[in-house]
Amino acid sequence: MRLNDDAKDYKHEADLTGLINIVFLILIFFIVAGALRPHSARNIELTKVSGDSMNAVAPGRLIAYADGRLTYRGKDLGLDDLATLAAVDRDLDKNQVFTVVADARLGSDVFLGVTRRLRAAGFKSIVVLSERIGPEP
């Protein structure tokens, strides 16, 4: 018996349109989510330390850039503004740990000036966020 010549082998190709749409939606989600990240300090090189470090939880972080610029919660500050920082930010408690994210390329004179101003403003515990370079204990 001979089969009909019209019944040829047809290759069924999968429709990838739905998969492509989902991939593009995920891509757009991550682009938007990355752009909405608040108070980003992307070009900061953290100070490197070895040994044990303390885990600190703070209500805000002061960011000190390599050029001496200071930002707190997205707003630019000067050294003189550090004295009134607790009065401006009502969530900030002087008895809690205050975290400073200092660029490793920041001059020590500027960094010491920042810590002195924070101490004079009444902050009891100031912690510098750093990157561990040694092996984990």
VMD Tcl script that draws the C-alpha trace (Angstrom):
set ca {
  {0.00 0.00 0.00}
  {1.28 3.36 -0.95}
  {0.83 6.42 1.25}
  {-0.56 9.59 -0.11}
  {2.17 11.92 -1.40}
  {0.34 14.89 0.10}
  {1.08 13.66 3.61}
  {4.62 14.94 3.88}
  {6.67 15.28 7.00}
  {5.95 18.67 8.45}
  {8.31 20.03 11.02}
  {6.55 21.63 13.90}
  {8.46 24.61 15.21}
  {7.86 25.87 18.70}
  {6.40 29.35 19.00}
  {8.86 31.34 21.12}
  {6.95 34.61 21.04}
  {5.63 34.23 24.60}
  {9.06 33.35 25.96}
  {10.65 36.36 24.25}
  {7.96 38.64 25.69}
  {8.60 37.35 29.21}
  {12.37 37.79 28.85}
  {11.92 41.40 27.73}
  {9.52 42.11 30.60}
  {12.02 40.73 33.11}
  {14.78 42.81 31.52}
  {12.69 45.98 31.74}
  {11.82 45.18 35.37}
  {15.47 44.90 36.39}
  {16.41 48.07 34.51}
  {13.68 50.05 36.26}
  {14.37 48.46 39.66}
  {18.07 49.30 39.35}
  {17.31 52.89 38.38}
  {14.98 53.38 41.35}
  {17.50 52.25 43.94}
  {17.67 55.17 46.38}
  {20.82 56.90 47.56}
  {23.19 54.84 45.51}
  {26.92 55.34 45.95}
  {28.13 53.47 42.91}
  {31.60 54.94 42.54}
  {32.76 54.39 46.13}
  {35.79 52.24 46.80}
  {35.49 50.97 50.36}
  {38.34 51.07 52.82}
  {39.86 47.63 53.24}
  {40.45 46.09 56.67}
  {41.63 42.73 57.90}
  {40.49 40.92 61.00}
  {37.17 40.87 62.74}
  {34.74 43.68 62.11}
  {31.61 44.75 63.90}
  {28.23 44.51 62.19}
  {26.50 47.84 62.62}
  {22.91 48.75 61.92}
  {22.31 52.44 61.49}
  {19.29 54.53 60.52}
  {21.31 56.38 57.85}
  {24.68 56.44 56.24}
  {26.85 59.44 55.59}
  {28.76 58.97 52.33}
  {32.14 60.68 51.97}
  {33.42 60.66 48.38}
  {37.06 60.79 47.29}
  {36.75 64.47 46.32}
  {35.55 65.42 49.83}
  {31.87 65.72 48.91}
  {29.44 64.49 51.61}
  {25.92 63.14 51.08}
  {23.33 61.91 53.57}
  {20.12 60.25 52.34}
  {20.60 61.69 48.88}
  {21.27 65.30 49.94}
  {24.63 67.07 49.66}
  {26.06 68.32 52.95}
  {28.95 70.46 54.06}
  {31.10 69.95 57.14}
  {29.14 72.64 58.95}
  {25.86 70.80 58.29}
  {27.05 67.79 60.32}
  {26.53 69.68 63.58}
  {22.79 69.98 62.92}
  {22.33 66.55 61.32}
  {20.44 65.03 64.26}
  {18.13 68.03 64.49}
  {17.20 67.77 60.80}
  {16.69 63.98 60.71}
  {14.14 63.03 63.38}
  {14.76 59.28 62.88}
  {18.38 59.71 63.88}
  {19.27 58.81 67.46}
  {22.63 60.00 68.80}
  {22.86 56.91 71.02}
  {22.71 54.51 68.05}
  {25.63 53.57 65.84}
  {26.19 56.12 63.07}
  {27.71 54.65 59.89}
  {30.07 56.55 57.60}
  {30.80 55.12 54.15}
  {34.17 56.66 53.32}
  {35.94 56.25 50.01}
  {39.39 54.71 50.46}
  {40.84 57.57 48.37}
  {39.45 60.21 50.75}
  {42.13 62.25 52.47}
  {42.65 61.53 56.16}
  {42.34 65.22 57.05}
  {38.84 65.37 55.56}
  {37.83 62.09 57.18}
  {39.10 63.16 60.60}
  {37.26 66.46 60.17}
  {34.03 64.55 59.52}
  {34.44 62.32 62.57}
  {35.34 65.29 64.79}
  {32.22 67.16 63.67}
  {30.04 64.11 64.31}
  {31.55 63.67 67.80}
  {30.98 67.37 68.51}
  {27.37 66.95 67.37}
  {26.92 64.35 70.10}
  {27.15 61.03 68.27}
  {28.59 58.50 70.68}
  {29.43 55.65 68.29}
  {30.72 56.22 64.75}
  {31.51 53.25 62.51}
  {33.28 53.26 59.16}
  {31.90 50.81 56.62}
  {34.78 48.83 55.17}
  {35.55 45.78 53.06}
  {37.25 42.75 54.60}
  {40.33 41.62 52.65}
  {41.51 38.73 54.83}
  {40.09 35.23 55.05}
  {36.84 34.72 56.94}
  {37.41 33.48 60.52}
}
mol new
graphics top color blue
foreach p $ca { graphics top sphere $p radius 0.5 }
foreach p [lrange $ca 0 end-1] q [lrange $ca 1 end] { graphics top cylinder $p $q radius 0.2 }
display resetview
